[in-house]
């Protein structure tokens, strides 16, 4: 675990990951412990379910970043992204 200013950083929970995905419109479930437990049991375990959520969130954020980068925003008089 990383430490920031003496505080130990804990990994995100599946509830937190799914909430972040909901904010991006990438998760349509109820985001309850029961739902995550059932999905973990269905696909083969909590660690696998956690890994899938983390990777899905990462993929969604990367996609949003690509869209933002290609938006043609001008920063300080310079076109972004540079041509």
Protein Blocks (a to p, Z undefined) as FASTA:
>chain_A
ZZeehiacddddfklmmmmmmmnopacbeopaklmmmmmmmnopaklmmmmmmmmmmmmm
mmmmmmmmmnopaeehiacddZZ
